[in-house]
Amino acid sequence: LLNLLLAGAGAAAAAGLFEIARKLSTVPYIVRQSFQYVLAPLSSAQASADRTAIGPLYHFATRVSTALVIPLAGLITFAGPDILSVYRSEASAALPLLALLCAARAGEAIVGPSGSVVEMIGHRLLPSLNSLTAFPVWIVLALWLTPPLGALGMAIAVSLGVLASTWAAAVELQISDRLSPFDRKLFQGLAVALVGVGLMALVFTFVGGALGFAINMTLWPATSWLALRYGLTREDRLALG
C-alpha cells in the first residue's frame, strides 16, 4: 500500500522503514501473544464448566502482560537508536515509526487477551466484527495520512487499527459478561511501568549514547520486576512461583 500511495524511490524507502519498525515492534507483541495462546484453551474449558471462573484468569493474564509488555515497549523505543544502528545509518529514520507501533502494542497489553477470551467463551461473531471495525479505521487513515506523511502516516493508521480491534473486544466483554480488565492492582502495575518508561525517556533525552543505552538496559528489568511486584496479587505471584 505504501508503494501504491507514494511515488518513486520514496515509496520503496518508506516501505523499508515501515517494515523495519514493524518487525522490531513485534517483540512486545510476542510476549502478549503468549498469554493469548495459554488463556484461550483455559477460557474455553472454564466457559464449559463455570463461566464465573474466567474473570480471575483474565485479570491475571492482563496484569502480567501489562507489567511485562509496557517496560519492554519502552525499552525498544528509547533504546531505538542503538537497536536501529545494526542496520544502515538510513534506518535511524524508522525511530518515530517504531515508537508509534510500540505504543500501540503497549496499549494492547493494558486490555490483556480480550480477543481470545471473546472468541473462546462463545461469542463467535464478535471477532469478525472487531476485524471489520479495525479494517476501515486502518484503511481510511492510511489513505488519508500516508500521502502527506509517508511511512509515519501508515504507522499511525496501523496503530489505531490495532487498538480499535483489541479495545472493542474489551468493551464487548464488559457488556456481555461484566468482565473488565481494570482493577486496583492493574492500575498499580501500570503506574509503576509508566514511571519506569518515563525514566527511560529522560535518560534517552538527557544522557543518550552508550551510557544511556546501558542505563536503560538496567531500568528495564528493574521496572518489570517492580511492576510485577506491585501489579500482582499475592496469589498471582505464587502462581508465577
C-alpha positions as CSV (number, residue, x, y, z in Angstrom):
1,L,0.0,0.0,0.0
2,L,2.9,2.4,0.7
3,N,4.3,1.6,-2.7
4,L,0.9,2.4,-4.3
5,L,0.3,5.6,-2.4
6,L,3.8,7.1,-2.7
7,A,5.8,7.8,-5.8
8,G,9.2,6.7,-7.0
9,A,12.1,5.7,-4.8
10,G,10.5,7.4,-1.8
11,A,7.8,4.6,-1.8
12,A,10.4,1.9,-1.5
13,A,12.3,3.7,1.2
14,A,9.1,4.3,3.2
15,A,8.1,0.6,2.8
16,G,11.6,-0.5,4.0
17,L,11.5,1.8,7.1
18,F,8.0,0.7,8.0
19,E,9.0,-3.0,7.7
20,I,12.0,-2.5,10.0
21,A,9.8,-0.7,12.6
22,R,7.0,-3.3,12.3
23,K,9.4,-6.3,12.8
24,L,11.0,-4.7,15.9
25,S,7.6,-3.8,17.4
26,T,6.5,-7.4,17.3
27,V,8.9,-8.2,20.2
28,P,6.4,-6.8,22.8
29,Y,3.6,-8.4,20.8
30,I,5.2,-11.9,21.2
31,V,5.1,-11.5,25.0
32,R,1.4,-10.5,24.9
33,Q,0.6,-13.2,22.4
34,S,2.0,-15.9,24.7
35,F,-0.9,-15.1,27.1
36,Q,-3.4,-15.3,24.2
37,Y,-2.3,-18.9,23.4
38,V,-2.3,-20.0,27.0
39,L,-5.6,-18.3,28.0
40,A,-7.7,-19.3,25.0
41,P,-8.0,-23.1,25.8
42,L,-8.3,-22.3,29.5
43,S,-11.1,-19.9,28.8
44,S,-12.9,-22.4,26.6
45,A,-12.7,-25.1,29.3
46,Q,-13.8,-22.8,32.1
47,A,-16.7,-21.5,30.0
48,S,-18.0,-25.0,29.7
49,A,-17.7,-25.7,33.4
50,D,-18.1,-22.4,35.3
51,R,-18.3,-19.1,33.4
52,T,-17.5,-17.1,36.5
53,A,-14.0,-18.6,36.8
54,I,-12.9,-16.8,33.6
55,G,-12.6,-13.5,35.4
56,P,-9.6,-14.4,37.6
57,L,-7.8,-15.9,34.6
58,Y,-8.4,-12.8,32.5
59,H,-7.3,-10.5,35.3
60,F,-4.1,-12.5,35.9
61,A,-3.1,-12.5,32.3
62,T,-3.8,-8.8,31.9
63,R,-1.8,-7.8,34.9
64,V,1.2,-9.9,33.9
65,S,1.1,-8.7,30.2
66,T,0.8,-5.1,31.3
67,A,3.8,-5.4,33.7
68,L,6.0,-7.1,31.1
69,V,4.9,-5.5,27.8
70,I,4.9,-1.8,28.7
71,P,8.5,-1.7,30.1
72,L,9.7,-3.8,27.1
73,A,7.9,-1.4,24.6
74,G,9.6,1.5,26.4
75,L,13.0,-0.1,26.2
76,I,12.7,-0.8,22.4
77,T,11.5,2.8,21.9
78,F,14.1,4.6,24.0
79,A,17.0,2.2,23.0
80,G,15.7,2.5,19.5
81,P,18.7,4.4,18.1
82,D,21.1,1.7,19.3
83,I,18.8,-1.1,18.1
84,L,18.4,0.5,14.7
85,S,22.2,1.0,14.4
86,V,22.5,-2.6,13.4
87,Y,21.1,-1.6,10.1
88,R,22.5,1.0,7.7
89,S,22.5,4.6,9.0
90,E,19.4,5.5,7.0
91,A,17.4,3.2,9.2
92,S,17.5,5.7,12.0
93,A,14.6,7.4,10.3
94,A,12.4,4.5,11.4
95,L,12.6,5.6,15.1
96,P,9.3,7.6,15.1
97,L,7.5,4.7,13.4
98,L,9.0,2.2,15.9
99,A,7.8,4.5,18.8
100,L,4.2,4.6,17.5
101,L,4.0,0.9,16.8
102,C,5.4,0.0,20.2
103,A,3.0,2.4,21.9
104,A,0.2,0.5,20.1
105,R,1.5,-2.8,21.5
106,A,1.6,-1.3,24.9
107,G,-2.0,-0.1,24.6
108,E,-3.0,-3.6,23.6
109,A,-1.4,-5.1,26.7
110,I,-3.5,-2.9,29.0
111,V,-6.7,-4.8,28.0
112,G,-4.9,-8.2,28.0
113,P,-6.0,-11.2,25.9
114,S,-9.5,-9.8,25.4
115,G,-9.8,-11.0,21.8
116,S,-9.1,-14.6,22.8
117,V,-11.5,-14.5,25.7
118,V,-14.3,-13.1,23.5
119,E,-13.8,-15.9,21.0
120,M,-13.4,-18.8,23.4
121,I,-16.4,-18.1,25.6
122,G,-18.8,-18.5,22.7
123,H,-19.1,-15.1,21.0
124,R,-18.3,-16.4,17.6
125,L,-19.3,-13.4,15.5
126,L,-17.7,-10.8,17.6
127,P,-14.1,-11.4,16.5
128,S,-15.2,-10.9,12.9
129,L,-17.0,-7.7,14.0
130,N,-13.8,-6.5,15.6
131,S,-11.8,-7.1,12.5
132,L,-14.5,-5.3,10.5
133,T,-14.2,-2.4,12.9
134,A,-10.4,-2.3,12.7
135,F,-10.2,-2.5,8.9
136,P,-12.0,0.7,8.0
137,V,-10.1,2.6,10.7
138,W,-6.8,1.4,9.2
139,I,-7.7,1.8,5.5
140,V,-9.3,5.3,5.9
141,L,-6.5,6.6,8.0
142,A,-3.9,5.1,5.7
143,L,-5.4,6.6,2.6
144,W,-5.7,10.0,4.3
145,L,-2.4,10.2,6.2
146,T,0.1,8.3,4.0
147,P,0.3,10.7,1.0
148,P,1.3,13.7,3.2
149,L,3.2,11.9,6.0
150,G,4.6,8.8,4.2
151,A,5.5,5.9,6.4
152,L,4.6,7.8,9.6
153,G,1.0,8.1,8.3
154,M,0.9,4.4,7.8
155,A,2.3,3.8,11.3
156,I,-0.5,6.0,12.8
157,A,-3.1,4.1,10.8
158,V,-1.9,0.7,11.7
159,S,-1.5,1.6,15.4
160,L,-5.1,2.9,15.7
161,G,-6.4,0.0,13.8
162,V,-4.8,-2.4,16.2
163,L,-6.1,-0.6,19.2
164,A,-9.6,-0.4,17.7
165,S,-9.8,-4.2,17.5
166,T,-8.4,-5.0,20.9
167,W,-10.3,-2.3,22.8
168,A,-13.5,-3.2,21.1
169,A,-13.1,-6.8,22.4
170,A,-12.6,-5.4,25.9
171,V,-15.8,-3.3,25.7
172,E,-17.7,-6.4,24.4
173,L,-16.6,-8.5,27.4
174,Q,-17.7,-5.7,29.7
175,I,-21.2,-5.6,28.1
176,S,-21.7,-9.3,27.7
177,D,-20.1,-10.8,30.7
178,R,-19.3,-7.9,33.0
179,L,-15.6,-8.7,32.6
180,S,-13.3,-5.7,32.9
181,P,-9.5,-5.8,32.7
182,F,-9.3,-2.8,35.1
183,D,-8.8,-3.1,38.8
184,R,-6.7,-1.6,41.5
185,K,-3.7,-4.0,41.0
186,L,-3.7,-3.4,37.3
187,F,-3.5,0.4,37.8
188,Q,-0.7,0.0,40.4
189,G,1.3,-2.1,37.9
190,L,0.5,0.3,35.1
191,A,1.6,3.3,37.2
192,V,4.9,1.6,38.1
193,A,5.5,0.6,34.5
194,L,4.8,4.2,33.2
195,V,7.2,5.7,35.8
196,G,9.9,3.3,34.6
197,V,9.2,4.2,30.9
198,G,9.3,7.9,31.9
199,L,12.8,7.4,33.4
200,M,13.9,5.7,30.2
201,A,12.6,8.7,28.3
202,L,14.6,11.1,30.5
203,V,17.8,9.0,30.0
204,F,17.2,9.0,26.3
205,T,16.8,12.8,26.2
206,F,19.5,13.9,28.6
207,V,22.1,11.1,28.5
208,G,22.0,9.2,25.3
209,G,24.8,7.3,23.7
210,A,26.3,4.1,25.1
211,L,25.9,5.2,28.7
212,G,22.2,6.0,28.1
213,F,21.7,2.6,26.5
214,A,23.4,0.8,29.5
215,I,21.2,2.7,32.0
216,N,18.0,1.9,30.1
217,M,19.0,-1.7,29.9
218,T,19.3,-1.6,33.7
219,L,16.0,0.2,34.1
220,W,14.1,-2.2,32.0
221,P,14.4,-5.4,34.3
222,A,14.1,-3.2,37.4
223,T,10.8,-1.7,36.1
224,S,9.5,-5.1,35.0
225,W,10.2,-6.6,38.5
226,L,8.6,-3.7,40.3
227,A,5.6,-3.7,38.0
228,L,5.1,-7.4,38.8
229,R,5.7,-6.9,42.5
230,Y,3.1,-4.1,42.9
231,G,0.8,-5.0,40.0
232,L,0.1,-8.6,41.0
233,T,-1.8,-10.0,44.0
234,R,-0.1,-12.4,46.3
235,E,-2.0,-15.3,44.6
236,D,-0.8,-14.1,41.2
237,R,2.9,-14.1,42.4
238,L,2.6,-17.5,43.9
239,A,1.1,-18.8,40.6
240,L,4.3,-17.5,38.9
241,G,6.5,-19.2,41.5
